Amino acid sequence: MLGKRLKKIFESSDRETCYALAEAVSFLKNVSTTKFDETLEVAINLNIDPRKADQNVRGMVTMPHGTGKAVRVAVFCKGVKIEEALAAGADIAGAEDLSAKVQEGIDFDVCIATPDMMGIVGRLGKILGPKGLMPNPKLGTVTMDIAGAVKSAKSGQVEFRTEKAGIIHAGLCKLSFSQEKIEESIKAFVGAVVRARPAGIKGSYIKKVSLSTTMGPGLKLDLGEVYSF
């Protein structure tokens, strides 16, 4: 059951109304009364068949103002690349020694690897895969440009990919960000998803875009405005 505070907030919102972006962000900021900094989240319902490989939507977006979250980065590499990774801001770097630490349960948010390390990384698939941490060349996390990849990850990248129901869900930034910065973050993310539209999709691509916060209600965005992001 919802507490009195949350019940009042949910009653004040209209789940059937399609809000303009500025209006939705303003509403979510104004109704937040939590003692912690909530995360602004987005859910995008796509008109795709996720069972078809050519309709899987996936990518990476660098948030224009970061995510407001400290990101721990692990890099699988060797030799001078270890120094390069650490100098760029990686929290940990290595090869077999890093593999052992992963098996012991070390915690991190982003995993990057040089191509020659994928043999080692591959053996950790059962650990990294379920957590969404497996490096992928399409996402720029399998690369020889370790410094660039680490800096991008630290600056606030958000990965997106469709779930089984054809929905993309992601946390973008903190609600304490200014109205302008939150709007710019949403536009950057949704715009990237729009540009990732599979070629075989006919008709409308996006069915619904909803914004919410960690403890707040969900608000639908006006799709006419969404396609202009």
C-alpha positions in Angstrom: 0.0 0.0 0.0 1.1 3.6 -0.7 1.8 5.9 2.2 -0.2 9.1 2.6 2.6 11.2 0.9 2.9 8.9 -2.1 -0.9 8.5 -2.4 -1.3 12.3 -2.6 1.4 12.6 -5.2 0.0 9.9 -7.4 -3.5 11.3 -7.1 -2.2 14.8 -8.2 -0.8 13.3 -11.5 -2.9 12.3 -14.5 -1.7 9.0 -16.1 -3.8 9.6 -19.2 -2.6 13.1 -20.0 0.4 13.5 -22.4 2.6 16.2 -20.9 5.0 18.5 -22.6 8.6 17.8 -21.6 9.1 21.0 -19.6 5.8 20.5 -17.8 6.5 16.8 -16.9 10.0 17.6 -15.5 8.7 20.6 -13.5 5.9 18.4 -12.0 8.3 15.6 -11.0 10.7 18.1 -9.4 8.0 19.9 -7.5 6.3 16.8 -6.0 9.6 15.2 -4.8 9.9 15.3 -1.0 12.3 12.5 -0.4 15.4 13.0 1.8 17.6 11.5 -0.9 18.4 12.6 -4.4 16.0 10.7 -6.7 17.0 9.4 -10.1 15.1 10.7 -13.2 14.1 7.6 -15.2 12.7 7.1 -18.6 10.7 4.2 -20.1 10.2 3.9 -23.9 7.7 1.5 -25.4 8.8 0.6 -29.0 6.8 -0.9 -31.9 9.3 -3.7 -32.5 9.5 -7.5 -32.2 12.4 -8.1 -29.8 12.4 -11.7 -30.9 13.9 -10.7 -34.3 17.6 -10.0 -34.2 17.3 -7.1 -36.7 14.9 -5.3 -34.5 17.0 -5.3 -31.3 17.7 -1.7 -30.4 20.9 -1.1 -28.5 23.4 1.7 -28.0 25.2 4.1 -25.7 24.6 7.7 -25.0 26.9 10.2 -23.2 24.8 12.3 -21.0 25.5 16.0 -21.7 25.8 16.8 -17.9 26.8 13.3 -16.6 24.5 11.2 -14.6 25.2 12.5 -11.1 26.5 9.1 -10.1 30.0 8.1 -9.4 31.0 5.4 -12.0 33.5 2.6 -11.2 35.4 1.5 -14.3 37.3 -1.8 -14.7 39.6 -2.3 -17.7 41.0 -5.6 -19.0 44.3 -4.9 -20.6 48.0 -5.4 -20.2 51.4 -3.7 -20.5 51.4 0.0 -21.1 47.6 0.0 -21.5 47.3 -0.6 -17.7 49.1 2.7 -17.1 47.0 4.4 -19.8 43.8 3.1 -18.2 44.6 4.2 -14.7 45.9 7.6 -15.9 42.5 8.1 -17.7 40.7 7.5 -14.4 40.0 3.7 -14.4 39.4 2.4 -10.9 41.1 -1.0 -11.6 43.0 -2.5 -14.6 44.7 -5.7 -15.3 44.4 -9.1 -17.0 44.4 -12.5 -15.2 44.7 -10.7 -11.9 41.6 -8.6 -12.6 39.8 -11.8 -13.7 40.5 -13.4 -10.3 39.1 -10.3 -8.6 36.0 -10.4 -10.7 35.5 -14.0 -9.6 35.9 -13.0 -6.0 33.1 -10.4 -6.4 34.8 -7.0 -7.0 32.2 -4.4 -7.8 32.2 -2.0 -10.8 29.7 -0.3 -13.1 31.5 -0.4 -16.5 33.8 -3.0 -18.0 36.2 -2.1 -20.9 38.6 -4.4 -22.6 41.2 -4.3 -25.4 40.5 -6.8 -28.2 43.3 -9.2 -27.1 41.8 -9.5 -23.7 38.4 -10.9 -24.9 39.6 -14.5 -24.4 40.0 -13.8 -20.7 36.8 -11.8 -20.5 34.8 -14.4 -22.3 35.5 -16.9 -19.5 33.7 -14.5 -17.2 30.5 -14.4 -19.3 28.4 -16.1 -16.6 29.4 -13.4 -14.2 29.5 -10.3 -16.4 26.6 -11.2 -18.8 23.7 -11.2 -16.3 24.9 -7.9 -14.9 25.0 -6.3 -18.4 28.8 -5.7 -18.0 30.2 -7.7 -20.9 32.3 -5.5 -23.1 30.9 -5.0 -26.6 32.7 -3.4 -29.6 29.4 -1.9 -30.8 29.2 0.0 -27.6 32.8 1.2 -27.7 33.8 -0.9 -24.7 36.1 -3.3 -26.7 38.7 -0.9 -28.1 42.4 0.0 -28.2 41.5 3.6 -27.3 41.4 2.8 -23.6 41.8 6.4 -22.5 38.9 7.6 -24.6 36.7 4.8 -23.5 37.5 5.3 -19.8 36.9 9.1 -20.0 33.6 8.5 -21.8 32.4 6.1 -19.1 33.5 8.4 -16.3 31.7 11.4 -18.0 28.4 9.7 -17.7 27.4 7.2 -20.4 24.0 5.4 -20.3 23.5 2.2 -22.2 20.1 1.4 -23.8 18.8 -1.9 -25.1 15.3 -3.4 -25.5 13.9 -5.8 -23.0 11.7 -8.7 -23.9 8.5 -6.6 -24.1 10.1 -4.1 -26.5 10.7 -1.6 -23.7 13.8 0.5 -23.0 14.3 1.6 -19.5 17.1 3.7 -18.0 18.0 6.0 -15.2 19.4 9.3 -16.8 20.3 11.8 -14.1 19.6 13.1 -10.6 16.5 15.1 -9.9 18.6 17.7 -8.2 19.9 18.7 -11.7 18.5 22.0 -13.0 15.3 21.9 -15.1 17.3 22.8 -18.2 19.9 20.0 -17.6 17.3 17.4 -17.0 15.5 18.3 -20.2 18.7 18.2 -22.2 19.5 14.8 -20.7 16.1 13.4 -21.7 16.4 14.9 -25.2 19.9 13.3 -25.7 18.7 9.9 -24.6 15.4 9.7 -26.4 16.9 11.3 -29.5 19.6 8.5 -29.6 16.8 5.9 -29.4 14.9 7.5 -32.2 18.0 7.6 -34.4 18.6 3.9 -33.6 15.4 2.9 -35.3 15.8 -0.4 -37.2 15.4 -0.2 -40.9 12.7 -2.8 -41.1 10.2 -1.1 -38.8 7.0 0.0 -40.5 4.7 2.6 -39.2 5.2 4.3 -35.8 8.4 3.4 -34.0 7.8 4.8 -30.5 4.5 4.0 -28.9 5.0 5.7 -25.5 7.6 7.6 -23.5 7.1 7.9 -19.8 9.1 9.8 -17.2 9.3 9.0 -13.5 11.5 9.3 -10.5 12.6 6.7 -7.9 9.6 7.3 -5.7 7.4 9.4 -8.0 4.5 8.8 -10.4 4.9 8.1 -14.1 4.0 10.8 -16.7 3.5 10.2 -20.4 5.2 12.6 -22.8 3.6 14.1 -25.9 4.9 12.0 -28.7 4.6 14.9 -31.1 7.3 16.7 -29.1 9.4 13.5 -28.7 10.2 13.1 -32.4 11.7 16.6 -32.4 14.4 15.7 -29.8 
